[in-house]
Amino acid sequence: MDDSGFIVPPPGLIPSCPSPSSPGASDGPVPVRPLPAFTPPPGPGAPPAPVRPVWRLLLPGGRAVPVTRTILVGRNPSRSAYAGADAADAELIALDDPTSTVSKTHAALTPEGDTLRVTDLHSTNGVLVGGARAEPGEPTIVPPGARLLLGDLLVDAERS
């Protein structure tokens, strides 16, 4: 047979199949790997998947930021100022604060299921949630529609 035009691997690269008479061939049945399963999408009569609420922050100046993971807010936020397990994945949001009442890394906002929690990261001027002071270092639940006061800046928290 002429092998021109075919790529032939070097000897020993591809293991050979044991013949029925070779040792080790009768060690038992060959394990069967399961095939991948296909799950069709729900039909027209199926109930819709539950919609998870989406939180968003309305920042001064009208900017809206969706809260899908931990957000660190401040004048110049840094992940090193946050000791949470999700620090490496945290989103950094810089706030424009001409009066310098917001700390460099002021607070962390974390969505947890249907709730939103804010943690004052030991800021100089604190965090108020709906008028109540948040305890520094302790996560505080943010009710939907609450106003957060970070230094002198107001931030609205909405849930859709």
N, C-alpha and C positions, 0 to 999 in steps of 0.2 A: 504494500500500500504506500502511496506517495503522501507524505505528511507535509508537503510544501503548502504554505498558506495557513497552517495551523500552529498555534502557540502550544508548545509542549512544556510542562513544568519540569524542573530538574528532578532527578530521582530522589525519593524520600520526602518530598514536599507534601504530597498528598498521601495519607495513610491508606494502605490497601485494605480491602474488606476480607475478614477471615473466611476461609472456605469451611464448609460443614465438617470436614475431617480434621481441621487444624485444632490444636489445643486452645481452650478458652471459647470455642464456638458454641459449646453446649452448656454454658454457664447459666442458662435460663433464658426467659423471653427478653427480647429487646424492649427497653422502656419506651412507651409511647408518649410523646409530648402532646399536650393538649393544644388544640387549634385556638386561635384568637376568636373571641365571641363578638358578635355584632348585635348591638341593641338598637333597634329602629327608634326614631324619634316618636314622641307621643302623637297619636292620631288626633283628628279634629274633635273627637268627643272627650279626650282626656283632659283632666283638670290642669290648668296652667301651673307652672312651677311657682312656688312662693317668691314674691318679690322682696328682696332684702332692702331695707330702707337705706337711703344714701344721705349721708351728712355732708353739709357744705358750710364753709365759713365765708361770711361776707365781710371783707376787710375794708378798712378806710380807703376811700378813693373808688369804691364800687367793685373791686376785684372779687370774684367768687372762686373759691378753692374747694374742690371735692375732697372729702376726707375718706380715703379708701385704705389708708395705712397710717401709722403714727406720723404726726407732723410736729416738727420742732419749730416754734416761732420765736422771733426776737429780732434785734437790730442786725445781728450778724450771727445767726445760729450755727452751732457746731455739734456734731454727733458726740464728741468727747465729753460734753457737758451732761449727757443723758446716760444713765446707767441701766436703762431697760434692756431686756433680752433682744428686742427688735431694733436696737440702735443702728445697726449697720444698714437696715432697710428704711430708716426714717427719712421722710421728705423734709427738706429745709426750706422754710418760708421766711424771707427777710421782710421786716416791716419798716416802712418809712416813718421815722419818729423824730421830727425836728426838735422836740423838747427834751429828748434823751431820757424819757421816763421808763422806757422799755429796756430791760436788760439784754445783754448780748444773746444769750439763749434763755428766754424768759419762761416758756411753758411747753409742755408736750400735750398734744391732743391725740387720743387713741380711740378708734371705733372698736367696740366689743359687742358683737351681735347687733342688737337693736339700740344699744346705748352708746353715748360718747362720753369719754372721761377726759378731764383736764388735770394735769399735774403741774403745780407751780414748782419750777426747778430752782427754788430758793432765790427767787428774783429780789431785787432791791425794793420795788414798789408793790409786789404782790399781784394776786389774781383775784378778782371778784367775779362770782358766778351769780347773776341775777341779784346783785347787791350784797351777797354773802361772801365773806372772805374764805378762800380755799386754803386749807392747811398746807404749808410748804412741804413738798415731798410726798404728799398723800393724794392719790387719785380721787377726784370729785366728779360725781355724775353731773352732766350738763343736760338740763331739760330742753326739749325741742323749743325753739324760739327764744332761748335765753340770750341775754347780752353778757358778754365777757368784757371785763375791763382789765386791760393789760397796761399797767402804768396809767397814762392818760388816754390810751387808744381804746375805742369801743369796737368790738368784733361781735357780729351776730352769728349764732349757730342755728342752722335750719336743718330739718329732716324732711325728706320727701318720700 
